[in-house]
Amino acid sequence: MASFGRFVRLALGAFALLLLVTAVPAGAQQVNPTASAVKEEQLLQELNRIQGRVTIPDRNSSVLEQPQGREWREFRNVTLRWIGGIAILGMIAIIVIFYLTVGMVRLEAGRSGRTIVRFNAFERFVHWLTATCFIVLAISGLNITFGRPLLLPLIGFEAFSEWSQWAKFAHNYLSFPFTLGVILIFLMWIGGNIPNKVDIEWAKRGGGLIGHDHPPAYRFNGGQKMIYWIVVIGGALVATSGYALMFPFYGTGIEGMQMAQIVHSIVAVLFVAAMIAHIYIGTIGMEGAFEAMGSGEVDVNWAREHHKLWLEQQNARTGPNDGQPQPATAPAE
């Protein structure tokens, strides 16, 4: 009996052990190995970023994904194109409508045959250096935003790739003389571009662009002062943010790079829109305006109609004569 009892206890123990061993895998099979894992979208919503550890020197490569990256991509591919399209095409539309309704602002008194120096050779050199670099930077920069959807279907992959590569080189290297030009413009003309009461009156009278009104102005009127500060402030912002993009991750992380690109692109497209208006006024928008940066000399009647106070200052410096500036060495064409 004792032997039989031990046998029964041994059998029951073995049976319990068997049940225990078989129950663990059975329970494990009922658990979904991924059920406790958070789905990607949930993970991105709950965590700020997914980051691991790397052994290579580039620590930024440890960031696998971050929510701000999706927001930046949405801005880059959608929002920026809307901002740029509305600003640039809107400015062009305004200029076309203005030109068709008003036309070129003519010299009411006609040309006098006498000219006065408005900008010297160095001032014109700095202006054209900055302007030439800006045009190349604008075209190459717009290619980054609008080239793929607009230009690529027209010229094909190989031509677009070649063009984009050279555009990138031009954009990077011409940024340096452009920045130099902006600095020189700031230093050369800061004295004449401080806003004053004359500019307020000039603005109230529409700057003389409509009708036959010619509000007086010093060397730079209210509109030119606005362009000056757009160039100085806008140029400083695109240069600073552009160099942050050109030399990435020096003093900033991924979020800082994304912010630099957002600032750079928004300021750049608004900059382009403003310069389109400036180019229009300086060429076909106003008779005699281009000569100021072309030959550096403007007709006396042009100066009297658009910059009367400046002309009076120049007359005062020439000494007592007939009250008019001395003729230039060559008559105005």
C-alpha positions in Angstrom: 0.0 0.0 0.0 2.8 2.4 0.8 4.4 1.7 -2.5 1.1 2.2 -4.3 0.6 5.5 -2.5 4.0 6.8 -3.5 3.2 5.8 -7.1 -0.1 7.7 -7.0 1.6 10.8 -5.7 4.4 10.5 -8.2 1.8 10.1 -11.0 -0.2 13.1 -9.8 3.0 15.3 -9.6 4.1 14.3 -13.1 0.6 15.1 -14.4 0.6 18.5 -12.7 4.1 19.2 -14.1 2.9 18.2 -17.6 -0.1 20.5 -17.3 2.2 23.4 -16.2 4.6 22.9 -19.1 1.9 22.7 -21.7 -0.1 25.6 -20.3 2.7 28.2 -20.7 3.1 27.8 -24.5 -0.6 27.7 -24.8 -1.0 31.0 -23.0 1.9 32.4 -25.0 0.2 31.5 -28.2 -2.9 33.4 -27.2 -0.9 36.7 -26.8 -0.3 38.7 -30.0 3.4 39.6 -29.9 2.6 43.0 -31.5 -0.5 43.8 -29.5 1.3 45.8 -27.0 3.4 47.6 -29.6 2.2 51.1 -30.4 1.4 51.8 -34.0 3.5 54.3 -35.9 0.9 57.1 -36.0 0.2 56.6 -32.3 3.9 56.7 -31.5 4.4 59.9 -33.4 1.5 61.5 -31.6 2.6 60.4 -28.1 6.4 61.0 -28.5 8.2 64.1 -29.7 10.8 62.2 -31.6 12.3 58.8 -32.3 16.0 58.8 -31.5 18.5 56.1 -30.9 22.2 55.8 -30.4 24.9 55.7 -33.1 28.7 55.2 -33.0 29.5 57.4 -36.0 30.6 61.0 -35.4 27.4 62.4 -37.0 25.1 62.4 -33.9 22.2 63.9 -36.0 21.8 60.6 -37.8 20.5 59.1 -34.6 17.2 60.9 -35.1 14.9 58.5 -37.1 11.8 60.6 -37.3 10.4 63.8 -35.7 6.9 65.3 -36.1 8.3 68.7 -37.1 9.8 67.0 -40.2 6.3 66.2 -41.6 5.2 69.8 -40.9 8.3 71.1 -42.6 7.7 68.9 -45.6 4.1 70.1 -45.9 5.3 73.7 -45.8 8.0 73.0 -48.3 5.8 71.2 -50.9 2.5 73.0 -50.4 2.4 76.1 -48.3 5.5 77.8 -49.7 4.4 77.3 -53.3 1.1 79.1 -52.5 2.9 81.9 -50.7 5.4 82.3 -53.6 2.8 82.0 -56.3 0.4 84.5 -54.8 3.2 87.1 -54.0 5.0 86.9 -57.3 2.1 86.4 -59.7 0.1 88.9 -57.7 2.7 91.5 -58.0 3.1 90.9 -61.8 -0.7 91.2 -62.2 -0.8 94.5 -60.3 2.0 95.9 -62.4 0.3 94.9 -65.7 -3.0 96.4 -64.6 -1.2 99.6 -63.5 0.7 99.9 -66.7 -2.4 99.3 -68.9 -4.4 101.8 -67.0 -1.8 104.5 -66.1 1.1 103.8 -68.4 4.6 105.2 -68.0 5.0 108.2 -65.7 6.2 110.8 -68.2 8.2 114.0 -67.7 5.5 116.7 -67.8 8.0 119.5 -68.5 9.9 117.4 -71.1 13.7 117.2 -71.0 15.7 120.3 -70.3 18.9 119.2 -72.0 20.8 119.6 -68.8 21.8 116.8 -66.5 22.9 116.4 -62.9 24.9 113.6 -61.4 22.7 111.5 -59.2 24.9 108.4 -58.5 28.7 108.2 -58.9 30.6 105.2 -60.4 31.1 103.4 -57.2 27.5 103.6 -56.2 26.4 102.3 -59.6 28.9 99.4 -59.4 27.7 98.3 -56.0 24.1 98.6 -57.2 24.6 96.5 -60.3 26.8 94.0 -58.4 24.0 93.4 -55.9 21.3 93.4 -58.6 23.0 91.0 -60.9 23.7 88.5 -58.0 20.1 88.9 -56.8 18.7 88.0 -60.2 20.7 84.8 -60.4 20.0 84.0 -56.8 16.3 84.6 -57.4 16.1 82.4 -60.5 18.2 79.6 -59.0 16.3 79.7 -55.7 12.8 79.7 -57.4 14.0 76.6 -59.3 14.2 74.7 -55.9 10.6 75.5 -55.1 8.9 75.5 -58.6 11.4 73.8 -60.8 10.3 70.2 -60.4 6.5 70.8 -61.0 7.0 73.4 -63.7 10.3 73.0 -65.5 11.0 69.3 -65.2 8.0 68.2 -67.4 9.2 70.7 -70.1 12.9 69.9 -70.4 13.1 66.3 -69.1 15.1 64.7 -66.3 18.7 65.0 -67.7 18.4 68.7 -68.7 16.7 69.5 -65.4 19.3 67.7 -63.4 22.2 69.5 -65.2 20.4 72.9 -64.9 19.7 72.4 -61.2 23.3 71.4 -60.4 24.7 74.6 -62.0 21.9 76.6 -60.4 22.9 75.3 -57.0 26.6 76.2 -57.6 25.6 79.7 -58.7 23.2 80.1 -55.8 25.9 79.1 -53.2 28.8 81.1 -54.6 27.1 84.3 -55.7 25.6 84.6 -52.2 29.0 86.0 -51.0 29.2 89.0 -53.4 25.4 89.6 -52.9 26.0 89.8 -49.1 28.9 92.2 -49.7 26.7 94.3 -51.9 23.9 94.5 -49.3 26.5 95.6 -46.6 27.9 98.3 -48.9 24.4 99.6 -49.8 23.6 99.8 -46.1 26.7 101.8 -45.4 26.5 104.0 -48.5 22.9 105.2 -48.3 21.9 104.9 -44.6 22.2 108.6 -44.2 19.6 109.4 -46.9 17.1 106.7 -46.0 16.0 107.6 -42.5 12.2 108.1 -42.7 11.0 111.7 -42.0 7.8 113.8 -42.2 8.4 114.5 -45.9 8.0 110.8 -46.6 4.6 110.7 -44.9 3.4 113.6 -47.1 4.9 111.8 -50.1 2.9 108.7 -49.3 -0.3 110.6 -48.7 0.0 112.1 -52.2 0.5 108.7 -53.8 4.2 109.3 -54.6 3.3 111.1 -57.8 2.5 107.9 -59.6 -1.1 108.9 -60.3 -2.2 112.1 -61.8 0.0 115.1 -62.2 1.0 115.6 -58.6 4.7 115.7 -57.8 5.3 115.6 -54.1 8.7 117.0 -53.1 11.4 114.6 -51.9 15.0 114.5 -50.9 17.5 112.3 -52.6 15.5 109.2 -51.7 11.7 109.4 -51.6 9.4 107.3 -49.4 9.1 104.5 -51.9 12.9 104.3 -52.5 13.4 104.3 -48.7 11.0 101.3 -48.4 13.0 99.5 -51.1 16.2 100.3 -49.3 15.0 98.8 -46.0 13.6 95.8 -47.8 17.0 95.2 -49.4 18.9 95.7 -46.1 16.6 93.7 -43.8 15.5 91.1 -46.4 19.1 90.7 -47.5 20.3 90.2 -44.0 17.7 87.6 -43.3 18.2 85.6 -46.5 22.0 85.8 -46.0 21.9 84.7 -42.4 19.5 81.9 -42.9 21.1 80.9 -46.2 24.6 80.5 -44.6 23.0 78.4 -41.9 21.7 76.1 -44.6 25.0 76.2 -46.5 26.9 75.1 -43.4 24.4 72.9 -41.6 24.4 71.9 -38.0 26.9 74.5 -36.8 25.3 75.7 -33.6 21.8 74.4 -34.4 20.0 71.1 -34.6 17.5 69.7 -37.1 14.6 71.9 -35.8 16.9 74.9 -36.3 17.7 73.9 -39.8 14.1 73.6 -40.6 13.3 77.0 -39.2 16.2 78.5 -41.2 14.8 77.0 -44.4 11.3 78.4 -43.6 12.6 81.9 -42.9 14.9 81.8 -46.0 12.2 80.7 -48.4 9.4 83.0 -47.2 11.7 86.1 -47.1 13.1 85.2 -50.5 9.8 85.0 -52.4 8.6 88.2 -50.8 11.9 89.8 -51.7 11.5 88.7 -55.3 8.0 90.2 -55.5 9.2 93.5 -54.1 12.2 93.7 -56.5 9.9 93.1 -59.5 8.0 96.3 -58.5 11.4 98.1 -58.1 12.6 96.9 -61.5 9.3 98.0 -63.1 9.5 101.6 -61.7 13.2 101.8 -62.6 12.7 100.8 -66.3 9.4 101.1 -68.2 7.4 102.5 -65.2 9.0 106.0 -65.1 10.6 108.0 -67.8 14.2 108.9 -67.1 14.5 106.7 -64.0 16.8 104.1 -65.5 19.4 106.8 -66.4 20.1 107.3 -62.7 21.7 103.9 -62.5 22.6 103.7 -66.1 24.8 106.7 -66.8 24.5 108.1 -63.3 23.0 111.4 -64.5 19.4 112.5 -64.7 17.7 115.3 -66.5 17.2 118.4 -64.4 13.5 118.4 -65.0 13.3 114.8 -63.8 15.1 115.8 -60.6 12.8 118.8 -60.2 9.6 116.7 -60.6 10.6 113.7 -58.5 13.3 115.0 -56.1 12.7 118.7 -55.8 14.2 119.1 -52.3 17.4 117.2 -53.3 17.7 119.4 -56.4 17.5 122.5 -54.2 20.3 121.1 -52.0 22.4 120.5 -55.0 21.8 124.0 -56.4 22.8 125.4 -53.1 26.1 123.6 -53.2 27.0 124.9 -56.7 27.3 128.4 -55.5 25.5 131.5 -56.8 24.8 131.2 -60.5 21.6 131.1 -62.5 19.9 128.9 -59.9 20.3 125.8 -62.0 22.8 123.0 -61.7 25.8 123.2 -63.9 25.4 121.3 -67.2 27.2 118.0 -67.4 30.1 117.5 -69.8 27.7 116.0 -72.3 24.1 117.0 -72.9 21.3 114.6 -72.0 20.2 112.4 -74.8 
